[in-house]
Amino acid sequence: MTLTHRTRIARLRTLALTGLATTGAATVALTLMPASAQAAEATQAHTSSAVKASGSGTRAAGKSTGYGNNLDGWIKQSLQIMKAKGIPGSYDGLKRNIMRESGGNPSAQNNWDVNAQKGTPSKGLLQVIDPTFNAYHVGGTAHSVTDPVANITAAANYAAHRYGSIDNVNSAY
């Protein structure tokens, strides 16, 4: 993505945020933030960890999964965990939201939106803030918001509780 394209996206998001804030809807539509997390975000510790590569397959709870260490593999591994935990969502719904939120970059971090201004930037493939990640973390995944599988699975869990499924999310959430 070019710098100009990123700048345009940032401006559009800023305009959208401004419009939402004037209508009083910013807390609902901007980012993965449950109401219970809003009070905790000011005191949340902020750490960023690198994505861990594990050779030919990603890892969950110390086990090789056989999935590629790439976006396709992370989505497929998340879907396997989601199915086992009863969390709804599809490959297409996850990928559509990932591409909109981070362009498929597991190290993406939003340092400009309202959450970042309050000290809790959105991170990872689905741009999750730390309090939301902690509230919706799914057992069997890493305890790192920037771990691709943990990020996808926690975001899908949040979306399932908030919207019925990640498949129902078609804009900032």
N, C-alpha and C positions, 0 to 999 in steps of 0.2 A: 504494500500500500504506500503510495507516495505521501510526502509530507503535506502537500496541498490537499490531497484527499482526506488525510487525517484531520487537518485543520477544519475543513468543511464539516466533517462529521462532528467534531468537537463543538463547532459553532451551532450546528443544528441541535445537538443535545442541550447546549446551553440555552438556546431559544426555547426548546421544548420544556426544559426545566423551569425557565422563567414563566412560561405560560401556565405550567402546572401549578407553580407556587402561587400565582395570582388567583387561581381558582381554588386553592386550598387542597389540591390533590397530590402534591409532591410526595408526601409520606406514603401514599399508597402505590404510586406508579414508578418510582425512580429505581430502586434497587432492592435486592433481596434483604429486607429488614423487617423482621416481625416486631410487633409493638413492644413485646417484652425486652427486645434487644436495644431499643432506642435509649433507655436510661443507662444501659451498661456500656454503650459505645464510647463514652467519654473516658472511661477508665480502662478500656480494653488495651491490653499490651499489643504492640504492633511489631510483628516479626515477619520477615519474608524469607522463605526457604526455597532453594532451587529444586527444580523437578529432578527426581532421581531416575536415572536410566537403569535398566536392568538387563541389558543384552537383548535377546530376541523376544522376550515377553515382558509385559508389565508385571508388577508384584502386588499382591494383596496379602496382608498378614503373613509375610515371609514365604509365600508360595508362588511359583511360576504359574502364570495363567495360560500361556500359550497364545495370547493375543499380542499383536504387534505393539511396540512402544511408539504409537503414533495416534493421531486423532481417531481413526477408524477403530483401532484396538481399544483405546480408552472408552469410547462410546459402547462398544460391544461388551467390554468387561463391566461397565456400569449397568448396562441392561441386564446382564446376568445376575448381578447383585440386586438390582431393583426387582426383578422377577421373584427372586427368593424371598425378598422382604415385602412383597405385595405393593410396590410403588409403581404406579402406572406411568407409561411414557413409551415413545417409539424412537427408533433410530432417527427418523426424519425430524421429529420434533426437537430432539436433543441437538442434532447437527444445525438445524435452522437457527436455534437460539444461540448456540455457541458461535456460529459465524457472525451473527449480529453483535453479540456482546464483546467478543475478543478476537475475531478473525481466525480463531483456531490456535491462538498463542496461549499456552498454559502459564506463561510468565507475565501476562498482561496485568497491568495495575492502573486503575483510574486515580490520578492524583489531582483532579480538578473539580469533581462534582461536589454536591452538598455533603456527602458522606466523608469524602477526603478532607473537605474544609473543616469538618468536625473531628478529624483525626482518625477516621476509620475508612481507609480507601477500599474500594471493591477490587477483588483479586481473582485471577485465574480464568479458566475457560468460560465460566458462566458469571463472572464478576460478582462474587459473593463477598460480603463483609464478614469479618471475624465473628461478631455476635450471632449472625444467622448461621454461619457454618457450625459454630458450637451448639446451637439450639437444634439443628437439623442433621447433624453428623450421623452417618449410618455405620453401625458396627460392621467390622470386617474391612473397612477402608482406613487409610492412613489418617492420622490426626493432624493433617496439614492442609490448610485452605488452598495451597498452590499445587497439591498433588492432583493430577488431572482426574483420576477416577474418584477420589474423595470429593473433589469440587463438583463434578458432574452429579454424583449420586446425592450429595447434600442439597444441591440446588433443585434437583428433581423431587426430592422429598419435601422441600419447602413448597415448591410449586404444586405438588399434589395436595398438600394441606390448605394452601391458599386458593388455588384455582381449579383443583380437581385433577390436573395433570400438566406436565411441562408442555404437552401438545396444545394446550389451551392458551399458552403465552405467545403473543405475537408482537409484543413491543416491550419496552422497559418494564420491569416488574418489581 
